[in-house]
Amino acid sequence: MIMNILGLPQKETKENIELLNTLLSNFQVYYQNLRGLHWNIRGKRFFDLHVKFEELYNQAQLRIDEIAERVLTLGGVPLHTFEDYLKNNKLAIAKNVSTDEEAVNVIIKSLSDLLVIEREILDKSDEINDEGTNSMMSDLITEQEKDIWMMQAFLG
């Protein structure tokens, strides 16, 4: 088995880089969805949700950078074009969403879909003892599960 400079098997690490790039692409779509929700939210809950959506997209922006840097750390090249993002996207694209419940449901569904990708990466990275990727995925999963719980609590 050929190992890379980090002591991880090259072939499996390359596969994990591809999965991380898929996650990166989906996070970019999630981020843009959040921007649109932030800009377009209307109604009685505008002030609360406008601020919350900004918090979420700022958080997503940080995660995007962390994922891209992990790809680089593993020896890959992070995807960086909208064409690549859309080609690898698995999330629904939220267009012209302006009501509170619909917006929150978009976030819940997006986070649930991101969790599927993250759990796949977690399983694959665990198989090759890639603790850096494991730790990142564990943190993302924990954070997003809490976000889902809070969004569901908002919906009542």
N, C-alpha and C positions, 0 to 999 in steps of 0.2 A: 504494500500500500504506500503510495507516494504522499508525503505530508508537505504542507505549506510551511511558511516561516513561523506561523502561529502554533504549529504542531497539530493541525487539523488535516484530515484527509482531503486532498485536492478535489477529487471528483464530487464527493458529497458536499463540500463547501461551495463548489460551483452551483450545484442544485439549490443550495440554501440562498445563494446570492440571487438566483432567479426568483425564488419565492419572496425574498425581501424586496426585490424590485416590483413584484406584483403588489405587495403591501404598500410600497411607496406610491405606486400609481393610484391605488384605491384611496390612500390617505389624501392625495392631491384632489381627487374628486370630492371626498368628504369635506375637505377644507373649502373648496369652491362652493359646495352646497351650503355650508355654514355662512359663507359671505353673503350669498343670495338670501338666505333666511334672515340674516341680520339687516340687510338693506330693505327687504320687502315686508317684514312683519307688520301687521296692522291690528288694531283692536284694543280692547281694554287692558290687555296684558302686555302691551307694547313696551313699556318702560322696563319691566322685569326681563322680558325675553330678549329685547334688543341688547341689553347688557350681558345676559347669559350667553347669547350666541357669539358675541365678541370675545368673551372669555374662552369659549370652546374653540373658536377659530385661531386664537392666539396660541392656545395649548396644542392644537393640531399642527400649527406651523413649526413649533418646537419639535414635535414628534417626527415630522417630515425630515427635518434636518438630522435628527438622531438616526433615523433609518438610513438615510443617504450616507451618513458617516460610517455606519456599520457596514454597509456595502463596500465602501472604500477600504475600511479596516480589513475586511476579508479578502481584499484584492480584486474586487469587482469595480464596475463603473455604474453609478446610479443613473437610472433613466431620468431624462430631464426635458422631454418634449411633450407637448399636449397630445401629439399623435401617439406616442408610446403610452401615455397615461390612459387614453381612451381605449387603446387596443387591449390593455391589460385590466381594464376596469370591470368590476363585478357589482358595483353599487348602482342603485337607481339614481338617475340624475334628477334633482329637484328643480323644476322650472316653474317660476311664477307662483311659488307657495307663499301665502301671506296670512293664513289663519293659524292661530296658536296651536291647536291640537294637531293639525296636519303637519305643521313644522316640527313639533316634538316627535311625532310618529316617524317622520323622515330620519330624525337623529337616532331614534331607537333602532330602526331597521338598519341604518348605516353601521352603527356600532355593532349590532349583532352580526352583520356580514363581515366586518373587520375581525371580529373575534374568531370566526371560522378560519380565516387566513392565518391569524396569529397562532392559533392552536396547532395548525398544520406545521408552521415554522417551529413552534416549540417542540413538537414531537420529533421532527427531523433533526433539529439542532441538538436535542437531548441524545439522540442515537450516536452522535459523533463527539459528545462531550464538549460542545461549543457553549461554554458557560456565559460568554459575553452576550451571545444572541439569546440564550435561555433567559438570562436576567432581564434583558430588554423586553422580551415577550411576556414574561411573568408580570413585570411592572405595567405594561400596556393592558394586559388582560384584567388585572386587578383594578386599575383606574377606570377602564371602560365598563366593567361590570357595575361599578359604583355609579357611574354616569347613567347607565340604563336604569338602575334602581331609582335614582333621583328623578329621571324623566318620567318613569312610570308613576312615581308618587305625585308628580305634578299633575298628571292626567287624572289622578284619583282612582 
